Amino acid sequence: MGKKIIYQFIIISFLLICIVSAITMYSTKNNSIKASIHNAELISRIVKNDLTSYMVNNNVKQIDSYINSMASIDNVKNLWLVRADSVSNQFGINKNQEPKDDIDKKVLKTGEIEYKLNESLLYSSMRITVPYKATFDNGIDCLSCHTASAGETLGAVSMELDISELKNIGLEAIYLIPIIMIVGILLIFFIFKNKLEQDNLIFDSISKSLSSSLNGNLRKISYSKGLSKDMILLMEKFNRLMVTFKDTSTDIDKKLKGFIGTKTNKFTNPLEDSKEIVQNLSNLYQFKKEIELDNTKEEIYNRLSEIFTNQFKITSFTFIEIDLSKRKMTTVKEIGNTFYCKENIENEPHLCRAARTENDVITTEYHHTCPYFEKVDKFHYCISTSISKNINLIINFVFDDKDKLEYLKEKISFIKSYINESAPSIEVKLLIEALQQSAFRDGLTGLYNRKFLEEHTKKLIPQALRDKFNIGVLLLDMDHFKAVNDEYGHDIGDKVLKELARILNETTRESDIIIRYGGEEFIVLLVNIKTEEQAISVANKIRIKVSENEIDVYAGSKLRKTVSIGLSMFPEDSSSLESVIKNADIALYEAKSKGRNQVVRFQSEQTSSIDLF
């Protein structure tokens, strides 16, 4: 640092000397020109006055000798007169007084002083011409002799002046000033040298301490006793500050890391660690506020995935919900298409190691931690979090290289903080979904109820019209169901309805919708059924299975029941689902009228032929 200051001091001093020298040189040259012009004007005025006197006294013949005598003045190398054309016309041409160069001609034309500076290494001169004009001055009236107007240029006094002496004086000043400045600068430097060395020592010590502190190693600085009292006091204050700052930052670091569940590492920078923790806690607080306002768990999952992608730069992960009690797995969200163990555990989710052990599962170097993750060129990290009594959220992170996995391990405490904050909100959304599902489910059979039909078809019908697919509507009614209740009681009647619900679930697709419409009436919506023949086939399959099913009643006796089914097609029969259901009801009535236990396809002529009331 000391050498750097000295170099800077030398450079600044050199630049200062150059600037002052340049200013001095310019000022000297400018002053020399001004002094020369002033001398020329003074000589010109003397010459003008004397010439006027010669002319008034009729001594014109002595003018040439006068001019020669004036040319012998010190520093005047040459001097001559120049006549204007008006004077030559009046008094005759004098070849000795004709313009000698362009400067003379220009002065006679403009009436302004003109000069030209001639310089060499050892000699400098100035060629200058000063005009004299027709005026009344000091009692001398030029207009009394000259036929000219006032202010008209009558002639000029031209001369060549030697200004070498002025130049030498300026050069002496130019040499002298830098020397004085150099002496002054050296004097200042030696006077403040000791102070500079002390300041440099303090600066280097503080600089090293701060550099070490920025790397996490807060330390005091050492100093010699040769410093001044003020310097020693400054160093002691700095050391007290560093000790206090080190103790405080270490304490904050321990408490913050204890709060988030990570260990203090002596090789890390506590300041940077604390800053990162505070920033993440701030982000986590904002995240918690946002998820509390989300309507669905899907919104929470989307927000959580944005945190992983944007904040932690993770590009491949999957959210999986696993219900071990029902052995059911649901892939909620997948980013990067890297759920490599899906095929192994999709049908048997209880095999998932993370869900079963409720511990993190991480790729290891020498053996497979998870037997169902078979990608040997990939690295994975699975986290299991309980989001309800029976459901675990599994987050499966997958990486192309080990460095990214190690980065995740470093940030895992922060990542788990976001997951743990999300879990209660997700659980609330699951409970809300369960409540909503219970509102749309029939308490006896577990099938959807009439309210669900009304709500779901608000989305289903526009989609069917937009995508142009068919919906087969089956309206089923248990034949002679009242007789069952009358003969066996309502318990057996409920059992019969549950058996019918079971058969409907077994004989329809997962995409089809089964609804208990009311009492012993059921509706099956065959979504995206290709033809009415396929719909009739499904209906007959249901009818046959119901008729073949035996239901246990009292004392080991068996009961068999039948159903009648009416079929109508949407949108073939009507673009209104309500009308299609009414059409299926008409077809059902006809099936009942024809003897029951059969399927009837709605025909338009049935509307007029069947009395519904």
C-alpha positions in Angstrom: 0.0 0.0 0.0 2.9 2.4 0.9 4.6 2.0 -2.6 1.2 2.5 -4.2 0.8 5.8 -2.4 4.3 6.9 -3.3 3.8 6.1 -6.9 0.5 8.0 -6.9 2.2 10.9 -5.1 5.0 11.0 -7.8 2.5 10.8 -10.7 0.3 13.5 -9.2 3.3 15.7 -8.6 4.7 15.2 -12.1 1.3 16.0 -13.6 1.0 19.1 -11.4 4.4 20.3 -12.5 3.6 19.7 -16.2 0.3 21.6 -15.8 1.8 24.5 -14.0 4.7 24.7 -16.5 2.3 24.6 -19.5 0.1 27.4 -17.9 3.3 29.4 -17.2 4.6 29.0 -20.7 1.2 30.0 -22.2 0.9 32.9 -19.8 4.5 34.1 -20.6 4.0 33.9 -24.3 0.7 35.7 -24.1 2.2 38.4 -21.9 5.2 38.8 -24.3 2.8 39.3 -27.2 0.7 41.9 -25.2 3.9 43.7 -24.1 5.2 43.8 -27.7 1.9 45.1 -29.0 1.9 47.7 -26.2 5.5 48.8 -27.1 4.6 48.9 -30.8 1.5 51.1 -30.1 3.7 53.4 -28.0 6.4 53.7 -30.7 3.6 54.2 -33.3 2.1 57.0 -31.3 5.5 58.8 -30.9 6.1 58.4 -34.6 2.7 59.7 -35.5 3.0 62.8 -33.3 6.5 63.6 -34.5 5.5 63.2 -38.2 2.6 65.5 -37.7 4.9 68.1 -36.2 7.3 67.7 -39.2 4.4 68.2 -41.6 3.0 71.3 -39.7 6.5 72.8 -39.7 7.0 71.9 -43.4 10.0 69.7 -42.6 8.9 66.7 -44.6 12.4 66.1 -46.0 13.7 65.2 -42.6 11.1 62.4 -42.2 13.3 59.7 -43.7 16.2 60.5 -41.4 13.8 60.5 -38.5 12.5 57.1 -39.4 16.1 55.8 -39.6 16.8 57.2 -36.2 13.7 55.5 -34.7 14.8 52.2 -36.2 18.0 52.4 -34.1 16.0 52.2 -30.8 16.8 49.1 -28.7 14.8 46.0 -29.7 13.6 47.7 -32.9 15.1 45.8 -35.8 13.3 47.7 -38.5 10.7 50.5 -38.9 9.0 52.0 -41.9 5.9 54.0 -42.8 3.1 53.0 -45.1 0.8 55.5 -46.9 -2.9 54.9 -47.7 -4.0 55.5 -51.2 -5.9 58.7 -50.2 -2.6 60.2 -48.9 -0.7 59.2 -52.0 -3.3 60.7 -54.2 -3.1 64.0 -52.3 0.6 64.3 -51.7 2.0 62.1 -54.3 3.4 58.6 -54.4 6.4 57.8 -52.1 7.9 54.4 -53.1 9.6 54.2 -49.6 6.1 54.3 -48.0 4.3 51.7 -50.1 3.0 48.5 -48.4 5.7 45.9 -48.2 3.6 42.8 -47.4 0.1 41.5 -46.9 0.1 42.6 -43.3 0.5 46.3 -44.4 -2.2 45.9 -47.0 -4.6 44.3 -44.5 -4.0 47.0 -41.9 -4.7 49.8 -44.5 -7.9 48.0 -45.5 -9.3 47.1 -42.0 -7.8 49.8 -39.8 -6.9 47.2 -37.2 -3.5 46.2 -35.7 -2.0 43.1 -37.2 1.0 41.1 -36.1 3.0 37.9 -36.9 5.2 36.0 -34.4 8.4 34.5 -35.7 10.1 32.1 -33.3 13.2 29.8 -33.4 15.1 28.0 -30.7 17.4 31.0 -29.8 15.7 34.0 -31.4 12.1 35.4 -31.4 10.8 38.5 -33.2 7.4 40.1 -33.9 6.4 41.7 -37.2 3.6 44.3 -36.3 1.8 47.1 -38.1 -0.2 49.8 -36.2 -2.6 52.0 -38.2 -2.9 55.8 -37.7 -6.2 57.5 -38.5 -7.5 61.0 -39.2 -8.3 62.4 -35.8 -8.1 65.5 -33.7 -5.8 64.7 -30.9 -3.6 66.8 -28.5 -4.5 70.0 -30.4 -3.4 68.5 -33.8 -6.1 68.4 -36.4 -5.3 65.8 -39.1 -8.3 66.9 -41.1 -6.8 70.4 -41.6 -4.1 68.9 -43.9 -5.6 65.7 -45.2 -8.7 65.6 -47.4 -10.1 62.6 -45.5 -13.1 61.9 -43.2 -12.7 61.5 -39.5 -11.5 58.0 -38.5 -10.2 57.1 -42.0 -7.0 55.2 -42.1 -4.3 57.5 -43.4 -1.4 55.1 -43.1 0.4 52.8 -40.7 3.6 52.4 -38.8 5.2 49.0 -39.5 8.1 47.6 -37.5 9.9 44.4 -36.5 10.6 44.0 -32.8 13.2 41.7 -31.1 11.3 39.9 -28.2 14.1 37.4 -27.4 14.7 39.1 -24.1 11.1 38.7 -23.1 11.2 35.1 -24.2 14.3 34.5 -22.1 12.6 36.0 -19.1 9.6 33.7 -19.6 11.9 30.7 -19.9 13.6 31.5 -16.7 10.2 31.6 -15.0 9.3 28.3 -16.6 12.5 26.7 -15.3 12.3 28.3 -11.9 8.7 27.5 -11.0 9.0 23.6 -11.5 12.2 23.7 -9.5 10.5 25.5 -6.7 7.5 23.1 -6.9 9.8 20.0 -6.8 11.6 21.3 -3.8 8.3 22.1 -2.0 6.9 18.7 -2.8 10.0 16.9 -1.6 9.9 19.0 1.6 6.3 18.1 2.2 7.0 14.4 1.4 9.8 14.2 4.0 7.8 16.1 6.6 4.9 13.7 6.3 6.9 10.6 5.6 6.6 9.2 9.2 2.9 10.0 9.3 2.4 8.3 5.9 4.3 5.2 7.1 2.0 4.9 10.2 -1.1 5.4 8.1 0.1 2.8 5.7 0.8 0.3 8.5 -2.7 0.8 9.9 -4.3 0.6 6.5 -2.5 -2.7 5.7 -3.4 -4.2 9.1 -7.1 -3.2 8.8 -7.2 -4.4 5.2 -5.8 -7.8 6.1 -8.2 -8.1 9.0 -11.2 -7.2 6.8 -10.2 -9.6 4.1 -9.9 -12.4 6.6 -13.3 -11.4 8.1 -15.0 -11.5 4.7 -13.9 -15.1 4.5 -15.5 -15.9 7.9 -12.3 -15.6 10.0 -12.9 -12.6 12.2 -9.7 -11.6 13.9 -7.9 -8.7 15.7 -5.0 -6.8 14.3 -1.5 -6.5 15.7 0.5 -3.2 15.9 3.8 -1.9 17.1 4.4 0.5 20.0 6.0 3.0 17.8 2.7 4.4 16.7 1.2 7.6 18.1 -1.3 7.5 20.9 -4.1 8.4 18.6 -3.2 5.5 16.2 -2.9 3.0 19.1 -6.3 4.2 20.4 -7.8 3.7 17.0 -6.3 0.2 16.7 -7.6 -0.8 20.1 -11.1 0.4 19.2 -11.0 -1.6 16.0 -10.0 -4.7 17.9 -12.8 -4.3 20.4 -15.2 -3.9 17.5 -14.0 -7.1 15.8 -14.2 -9.1 19.1 -17.8 -7.9 19.7 -18.8 -8.5 16.1 -17.2 -12.0 16.1 -19.0 -13.0 19.3 -22.3 -11.6 18.1 -22.2 -13.1 14.6 -21.2 -16.5 16.0 -24.0 -16.4 18.5 -26.5 -15.4 15.8 -25.2 -18.1 13.5 -25.6 -20.8 16.1 -29.1 -19.7 17.1 -30.3 -19.4 13.5 -28.8 -22.8 12.5 -30.3 -24.4 15.6 -33.7 -22.9 14.7 -33.7 -24.4 11.2 -32.0 -27.6 12.4 -28.6 -27.5 10.8 -25.1 -27.8 12.4 -22.5 -25.0 12.6 -19.5 -25.6 10.4 -16.3 -23.9 11.4 -15.1 -23.9 7.8 -18.0 -21.7 6.6 -18.6 -18.0 6.9 -21.0 -17.3 9.7 -21.9 -13.9 8.3 -22.8 -15.4 4.8 -24.6 -18.3 6.5 -26.7 -16.0 8.7 -27.5 -13.7 5.8 -28.7 -16.7 3.7 -30.7 -18.1 6.6 -32.4 -14.7 7.3 -33.2 -14.3 3.5 -34.7 -17.8 3.4 -36.7 -17.2 6.5 -38.1 -14.1 5.0 -38.9 -15.9 1.8 -40.4 -18.8 3.9 -42.6 -16.3 5.8 -43.9 -14.8 2.5 -44.5 -18.3 1.1 -46.5 -19.3 4.2 -48.7 -16.2 3.9 -49.3 -17.0 0.2 -50.3 -20.7 0.6 -52.8 -19.8 3.3 -54.7 -17.9 0.7 -54.6 -20.7 -2.0 -57.8 -22.4 -2.8 -56.6 -25.9 -3.7 -53.7 -28.2 -2.9 -52.8 -28.0 -6.6 -52.1 -24.3 -6.2 -49.9 -25.1 -3.2 -48.0 -27.8 -5.2 -47.5 -25.3 -8.0 -46.2 -22.7 -5.7 -43.8 -25.2 -4.0 -42.5 -26.4 -7.4 -41.8 -22.7 -8.3 -39.7 -22.4 -5.1 -37.7 -25.5 -6.1 -37.2 -24.3 -9.7 -36.6 -20.6 -9.2 -34.9 -20.4 -5.8 -33.0 -23.6 -5.6 -32.5 -24.2 -9.4 -33.8 -27.8 -9.3 -35.2 -28.9 -12.6 -36.3 -32.5 -12.1 -38.7 -33.6 -9.3 -42.0 -35.3 -8.7 -44.7 -34.9 -6.1 -46.4 -38.2 -5.2 -49.2 -38.8 -2.7 -49.2 -42.3 -1.2 -52.1 -43.7 0.9 -50.5 -46.8 2.5 -53.9 -47.8 4.1 -55.6 -48.0 0.7 -52.3 -48.9 -1.2 -53.1 -46.1 -3.6 -50.6 -43.8 -5.3 -51.3 -40.5 -7.0 -48.7 -38.6 -9.1 -49.7 -35.0 -8.3 -47.0 -33.1 -10.3 -44.0 -34.1 -12.3 -41.3 -31.7 -13.6 -38.7 -33.0 -15.9 -40.3 -36.5 -16.6 -37.9 -38.3 -14.3 -40.1 -40.4 -12.1 -38.1 -43.5 -13.0 -39.5 -45.8 -10.2 -43.1 -45.2 -11.2 -43.5 -48.5 -13.0 -42.1 -50.4 -10.1 -44.3 -49.0 -7.3 -47.4 -47.7 -9.2 -49.5 -50.8 -8.5 -47.8 -51.5 -5.1 -47.1 -48.1 -3.6 -46.4 -49.6 -0.2 -43.1 -50.8 -1.6 -41.8 -47.2 -1.7 -39.0 -47.1 0.7 -39.4 -43.4 1.6 -43.1 -43.8 2.3 -42.6 -47.1 4.3 -39.7 -45.8 6.5 -40.8 -42.1 6.6 -37.1 -41.3 6.2 -35.0 -39.6 3.5 -33.7 -42.0 0.8 -30.5 -40.8 -1.0 -28.3 -42.2 -3.7 -25.2 -43.8 -2.2 -21.9 -44.6 -3.9 -21.4 -48.3 -3.4 -24.9 -49.8 -3.2 -28.6 -49.1 -4.1 -30.4 -47.4 -1.3 -33.7 -47.9 -3.0 -34.1 -51.1 -5.1 -36.8 -49.6 -7.2 -34.7 -46.6 -8.6 -32.9 -48.4 -11.4 -31.2 -45.5 -13.2 -27.5 -46.1 -12.5 -26.5 -42.9 -14.3 -28.8 -40.7 -12.2 -28.8 -39.5 -8.6 -31.9 -39.2 -6.5 -33.1 -37.8 -3.1 -36.5 -38.8 -1.8 -38.2 -36.9 1.1 -41.3 -38.3 2.9 -43.6 -35.9 4.7 -46.9 -36.8 6.4 -49.7 -34.6 5.2 -52.6 -36.5 6.9 -53.3 -39.5 9.0 -53.0 -42.0 6.1 -51.3 -40.0 3.3 -47.6 -39.3 2.8 -46.2 -36.8 0.4 -43.1 -38.2 -1.4 -41.0 -35.7 -3.2 -38.5 -37.4 -5.6 -35.6 -35.2 -6.7 -33.5 -36.6 -9.6 -30.1 -35.2 -10.9 -27.7 -35.8 -13.7 -24.5 -35.3 -11.7 -23.4 -35.7 -8.1 -22.5 -32.1 -7.6 -26.2 -31.1 -7.9 -27.1 -33.8 -5.4 -24.4 -32.4 -3.0 -25.9 -28.9 -3.5 -29.3 -30.3 -2.6 -27.9 -31.8 0.6 -26.5 -28.4 1.6 -29.8 -26.8 1.1 -32.0 -29.6 2.3 -32.9 -27.9 5.6 -34.3 -24.9 3.7 -36.1 -27.1 1.3 -37.7 -29.1 4.1 -38.8 -25.9 5.8 -40.9 -25.1 2.7 -42.3 -28.7 2.6 -43.1 -28.7 6.3 -44.8 -25.3 6.0 -46.9 -26.7 3.1 -48.0 -29.9 4.8 -50.6 -28.4 7.2 -52.1 -26.3 4.4 -52.2 -29.4 2.1 -53.9 -31.4 4.9 -56.5 -28.7 5.2 -57.2 -28.8 1.5 -57.5 -32.6 1.7 -60.0 -32.3 4.5 -61.9 -29.7 2.5 -61.9 -32.1 -0.5 -63.1 -34.9 1.6 -66.0 -32.8 2.9 -66.8 -31.7 -0.6 -66.7 -35.4 -1.7 -69.0 -36.4 1.2 -71.5 -33.7 0.1 -71.5 -35.3 -3.4 -71.6 -38.9 -2.2 -74.5 -41.1 -1.4 -74.2 -42.3 2.3 -75.5 -45.8 1.6 -73.8 -46.9 -1.6 -70.8 -44.5 -1.7 -71.8 -43.5 -5.3 -72.1 -39.9 -6.5 -75.5 -38.3 -5.7 -77.9 -36.1 -7.6 -76.1 -32.9 -6.4 -72.9 -34.1 -8.0 -74.7 -34.8 -11.2 -75.9 -31.2 -11.3 -72.5 -29.7 -10.6 -70.3 -32.0 -12.7 -72.4 -31.8 -15.8 -71.9 -28.0 -15.9 -68.3 -28.8 -17.0 -68.9 -32.1 -18.7 -71.6 -31.1 -21.2 -69.7 -28.0 -22.7 -66.6 -30.2 -23.0 -68.6 -32.9 -24.8 -70.0 -30.4 -27.2 -66.6 -28.8 -27.7 -64.7 -32.1 -28.2 -67.6 -33.7 -30.0 -67.9 -37.0 -28.0 -71.0 -39.0 -27.1 -72.4 -39.7 -23.6 -74.6 -42.7 -23.2 -77.2 -42.2 -20.4 -78.5 -45.3 -18.7 -81.4 -44.9 -16.2 -81.7 -48.1 -14.1 -84.5 -49.1 -11.7 -84.6 -52.2 -9.5 -87.6 -54.3 -10.4 -90.1 -54.9 -7.6 -87.8 -53.3 -5.0 -90.7 -52.3 -2.7 -91.5 -56.0 -2.3 -88.0 -56.6 -0.9 -88.5 -53.9 1.8 -92.0 -55.2 2.6 -90.9 -58.9 2.8 -87.3 -58.8 4.2 -87.1 -55.3 5.7 -85.1 -52.2 4.9 -81.8 -53.8 6.0 -82.0 -56.3 3.2 -83.3 -53.6 0.9 -80.2 -51.5 1.6 -78.0 -54.6 1.0 -79.6 -55.1 -2.4 -78.9 -51.5 -3.3 -75.2 -51.8 -2.2 -74.9 -55.0 -4.3 -76.2 -53.1 -7.3 -73.7 -50.3 -6.7 -70.9 -52.9 -6.5 -71.9 -54.5 -9.8 -72.1 -51.0 -11.5 -68.6 -50.2 -10.4 -67.3 -53.6 -11.6 -69.0 -53.4 -15.0 -68.2 -49.8 -16.0 -65.0 -48.0 -16.9 -63.2 -45.7 -14.5 -64.1 -42.7 -16.7 -67.8 -43.5 -16.5 -69.9 -41.8 -13.8 -72.3 -43.7 -11.6 -75.0 -41.8 -9.7 -77.7 -42.8 -7.2 -80.5 -40.8 -8.7 -83.0 -41.5 -6.0 -84.5 -44.5 -4.1 -83.8 -47.5 -6.3 -83.0 -45.5 -9.4 -79.5 -45.1 -10.7 -77.9 -43.2 -13.6 -74.8 -44.3 -15.4 -73.1 -41.7 -17.7 -71.0 -43.6 -20.3 -68.6 -40.8 -21.2 -67.1 -40.8 -24.7 -68.9 -44.0 -25.7 -68.4 -44.5 -29.4 -71.7 -45.9 -30.5 -75.2 -46.7 -29.1 -74.4 -50.4 -29.8 -71.6 -50.2 -27.3 -73.9 -48.5 -24.8 -76.5 -51.2 -25.2 -73.8 -53.8 -24.7 -72.7 -52.2 -21.4 -76.4 -52.0 -20.3 -77.0 -55.7 -21.0 -73.8 -56.6 -19.2 -75.1 -54.8 -16.1 -78.6 -56.4 -16.5 -77.2 -59.9 -16.8 -74.8 -59.6 -13.8 -77.5 -58.2 -11.6 -79.9 -61.1 -12.5 -77.1 -63.6 -11.9 -76.0 -62.2 -8.5 -77.2 -63.9 -5.4 -77.8 -61.9 -2.3 -77.7 -63.6 1.2 -80.8 -63.0 3.3 -82.0 -64.6 6.5 -81.2 -68.2 7.4 -79.0 -68.9 4.4 -81.6 -68.1 1.8 -80.6 -66.4 -1.4 -82.3 -63.6 -3.2 -82.0 -62.6 -6.9 -83.2 -59.3 -8.4 -83.4 -57.8 -11.8 -83.2 -54.3 -13.2 -84.9 -52.5 -16.1 -82.7 -50.0 -18.1 -83.6 -47.1 -20.4 -80.9 -45.8 -22.8 -80.7 -42.3 -24.4 -77.7 -40.8 -26.3 -76.3 -37.3 -25.9 -76.2 -35.3 -28.1 -77.9 -37.5 -30.7 -81.3 -37.5 -29.0 -80.9 -33.9 -27.5 -78.3 -31.3 -26.9 -79.7 -30.9 -23.3 -78.7 -33.5 -20.8 -81.9 -32.9 -18.8 -83.9 -33.9 -21.9 -81.7 -36.9 -22.5 -82.3 -38.1 -18.9 -86.1 -37.6 -19.5 -85.7 -39.6 -22.7 -84.0 -42.4 -20.8 -86.8 -42.3 -18.2 -89.3 -42.8 -21.0 -87.3 -45.8 -22.3 -87.2 -47.2 -18.8 -90.9 -46.9 -18.4 -91.3 -48.8 -21.7 -88.9 -51.5 -20.4 -91.1 -51.8 -17.3 -94.2 -52.0 -19.4 -92.7 -54.8 -21.6 -92.1 -57.1 -18.6 -89.0 -55.7 -16.9 -85.4 -57.1 -16.8 -84.6 -55.7 -20.2 -82.8 -52.7 -21.9 -84.8 -50.3 -24.1 -83.3 -47.7 -26.4 -85.2 -44.5 -26.5 -87.1 -43.7 -29.8 -88.8 -40.4 -30.5 -92.2 -42.1 -31.1 -92.1 -43.3 -27.5 -92.9 -39.8 -26.3 -96.4 -39.9 -27.7 -97.1 -43.6 -27.2 -96.3 -43.9 -23.5 -98.5 -42.3 -20.9 -96.2 -41.1 -18.1 -98.9 -40.1 -15.7 
